[in-house]
Amino acid sequence: MSNNTKISPKNMTLGSIISRLVTSIIILGITAFFTPGFQIESAWTLFLAAVVLTILDYLVNTIFNINIGTFGQGIIGFIVAIGVLYVTQFFVSGYSISWLAATIGAIIYGIVAAIVPGRQ
Protein backbone atom coordinates (compact mmCIF):
# COMPACT_ATOMS: atom_id res chain seq x y z
CA MET A 1 0.00 0.00 0.00
CA SER A 2 1.33 3.40 -0.91
CA ASN A 3 1.29 6.74 0.74
CA ASN A 4 0.63 9.98 -1.10
CA THR A 5 3.79 9.79 -3.24
CA LYS A 6 3.08 7.89 -6.43
CA ILE A 7 5.44 5.94 -8.64
CA SER A 8 4.27 4.93 -12.06
CA PRO A 9 4.40 1.14 -12.46
CA LYS A 10 6.45 1.67 -15.62
CA ASN A 11 9.12 3.53 -13.61
CA MET A 12 9.42 0.90 -10.87
CA THR A 13 12.77 -0.81 -10.57
CA LEU A 14 13.78 -3.84 -8.53
CA GLY A 15 15.34 -1.47 -6.00
CA SER A 16 12.15 0.56 -5.63
CA ILE A 17 10.09 -2.63 -5.25
CA ILE A 18 12.44 -3.95 -2.55
CA SER A 19 12.35 -0.56 -0.82
CA ARG A 20 8.54 -0.62 -0.90
CA LEU A 21 8.57 -4.17 0.50
CA VAL A 22 10.87 -3.27 3.40
CA THR A 23 8.86 -0.20 4.31
CA SER A 24 5.64 -2.22 3.93
CA ILE A 25 6.96 -4.75 6.46
CA ILE A 26 7.67 -1.96 8.94
CA ILE A 27 4.38 -0.14 8.36
CA LEU A 28 2.31 -3.34 8.41
CA GLY A 29 3.93 -4.48 11.66
CA ILE A 30 3.19 -1.13 13.33
CA THR A 31 -0.35 -1.14 11.96
CA ALA A 32 -1.07 -4.68 13.20
CA PHE A 33 0.32 -3.81 16.63
CA PHE A 34 -1.97 -0.79 17.06
CA THR A 35 -5.11 -2.22 15.42
CA PRO A 36 -7.48 -4.27 17.58
CA GLY A 37 -8.72 -7.35 15.73
CA PHE A 38 -5.69 -7.48 13.43
CA GLN A 39 -3.39 -10.42 14.08
CA ILE A 40 -0.14 -11.47 12.47
CA GLU A 41 1.20 -14.65 14.06
CA SER A 42 4.92 -14.48 13.23
CA ALA A 43 7.69 -12.56 11.52
CA TRP A 44 7.40 -14.95 8.55
CA THR A 45 3.66 -14.19 8.30
CA LEU A 46 4.46 -10.46 8.45
CA PHE A 47 6.96 -10.87 5.60
CA LEU A 48 4.53 -12.87 3.44
CA ALA A 49 1.69 -10.43 4.12
CA ALA A 50 3.93 -7.52 3.13
CA VAL A 51 4.85 -9.35 -0.10
CA VAL A 52 1.16 -9.93 -0.89
CA LEU A 53 0.30 -6.31 -0.07
CA THR A 54 3.16 -5.06 -2.26
CA ILE A 55 1.99 -7.25 -5.15
CA LEU A 56 -1.65 -6.20 -4.73
CA ASP A 57 -0.57 -2.55 -4.50
CA TYR A 58 1.41 -2.91 -7.72
CA LEU A 59 -1.47 -4.67 -9.51
CA VAL A 60 -4.10 -2.14 -8.42
CA ASN A 61 -1.78 0.72 -9.32
CA THR A 62 -1.04 -0.82 -12.73
CA ILE A 63 -4.56 -1.89 -13.66
CA PHE A 64 -6.69 0.88 -12.15
CA ASN A 65 -4.13 3.66 -11.68
CA ILE A 66 -5.24 3.98 -8.05
CA ASN A 67 -2.65 4.79 -5.41
CA ILE A 68 -3.74 2.62 -2.48
CA GLY A 69 -3.73 4.34 0.85
CA THR A 70 -5.68 6.56 3.13
CA PHE A 71 -4.17 9.65 1.53
CA GLY A 72 -3.56 8.19 -1.95
CA GLN A 73 -6.75 8.80 -3.86
CA GLY A 74 -9.17 10.02 -1.22
CA ILE A 75 -12.17 7.84 -0.47
CA ILE A 76 -11.51 5.47 -3.40
CA GLY A 77 -7.93 4.77 -2.26
CA PHE A 78 -9.17 4.34 1.31
CA ILE A 79 -11.85 1.82 0.32
CA VAL A 80 -9.39 -0.10 -1.85
CA ALA A 81 -6.87 -0.10 1.04
CA ILE A 82 -9.51 -1.63 3.32
CA GLY A 83 -10.21 -4.30 0.71
CA VAL A 84 -6.53 -5.09 0.17
CA LEU A 85 -5.88 -5.41 3.91
CA TYR A 86 -8.91 -7.68 4.25
CA VAL A 87 -8.28 -9.85 1.15
CA THR A 88 -4.67 -10.50 2.15
CA GLN A 89 -5.88 -12.93 4.84
CA PHE A 90 -7.06 -15.30 2.10
CA PHE A 91 -3.51 -15.55 0.73
CA VAL A 92 -1.47 -15.63 3.96
CA SER A 93 -1.91 -18.19 6.72
CA GLY A 94 -1.55 -16.65 10.19
CA TYR A 95 -2.87 -13.25 9.06
CA SER A 96 -6.37 -12.43 10.24
CA ILE A 97 -8.36 -9.22 10.17
CA SER A 98 -12.02 -8.25 10.42
CA TRP A 99 -13.71 -5.64 8.24
CA LEU A 100 -13.76 -3.19 11.15
CA ALA A 101 -10.09 -3.85 11.88
CA ALA A 102 -9.29 -3.40 8.17
CA THR A 103 -11.03 -0.01 8.27
CA ILE A 104 -9.12 1.08 11.37
CA GLY A 105 -5.96 -0.49 9.96
CA ALA A 106 -6.26 1.45 6.70
CA ILE A 107 -6.36 4.69 8.67
CA ILE A 108 -3.39 3.71 10.83
CA TYR A 109 -1.49 2.38 7.79
CA GLY A 110 -2.01 5.67 5.98
CA ILE A 111 -0.84 7.74 8.95
CA VAL A 112 2.23 5.56 9.55
CA ALA A 113 3.04 5.49 5.81
CA ALA A 114 2.98 9.29 5.79
CA ILE A 115 5.45 9.37 8.69
CA VAL A 116 7.89 6.57 7.74
CA PRO A 117 10.67 7.90 5.48
CA GLY A 118 11.67 6.19 2.25
CA ARG A 119 8.18 5.29 1.08
CA GLN A 120 8.11 6.04 -2.64
Secondary structure as UniProt FT lines:
FT   HELIX           9..11
FT   HELIX           14..34
FT   TURN            36..37
FT   STRAND          38..40
FT   HELIX           43..64
FT   TURN            70..72
FT   HELIX           74..87
FT   HELIX           88..90
FT   TURN            93..94
FT   STRAND          95..97
FT   HELIX           99..115
FT   TURN            117..118
//
